[in-house]
Amino acid sequence: MALAQQVGLALAQRNWVAVTAESCTGGGVSTAITDIAGSSAWFDRAFVTYSNEAKQEMLGVREQTLSEFGAVSEAVVAEMALGALAQSRGDIAVAISGIAGPGGGSKEKPVGTVCFGWADHTGKLKVETCLFAGDRQEVRQQAVEKALSGLISLMAQS
């Protein structure tokens, strides 16, 4: 994937290491990254935290945040991204939580709603919510691409 290669180049130029915290993508971002030969030089680890308990136990997401905002929220992905940095050797993290479908959506959060959080060791934190169209596979693929492009975007601000 060209985006993953761009992420790798940007990380290598900065001597940074990435980490992922994924829910609805189930490791898709880390797969895209580790498909690149040599990615061990700039990728540390992946947290696949599908359940709320995993988000709490592995990333330190607060129960109060989950109950107040729901797992698919900018508040939760912000805590996921910061937790991934705290629990790794990463310099930059991306977190993803969403509703890939076909079920699970609501009027407030329809299928295709995906929240992203990007954080780096300099203190930058960016969150964004997207509404993707398509079936489960298409939503997940679009989420992987958005996660990778967001890493590039955050690094460009450094």
Secondary structure, 3 states (H helix, E strand, C coil): CHHHHHHHHHHHHHCCCEEEEECCCCCHHHHHHHCCCCHHHCEEEEEECCCHHHHHHHHCCCHHHHHHHCCCCHHHHHHHHHHHHHCCCCCEEEEEEECCCCCCCCCCCCCCEEEEEEEECCCCEEEEEEECCCCHHHHHHHHHHHHHHHHHHHHHCC
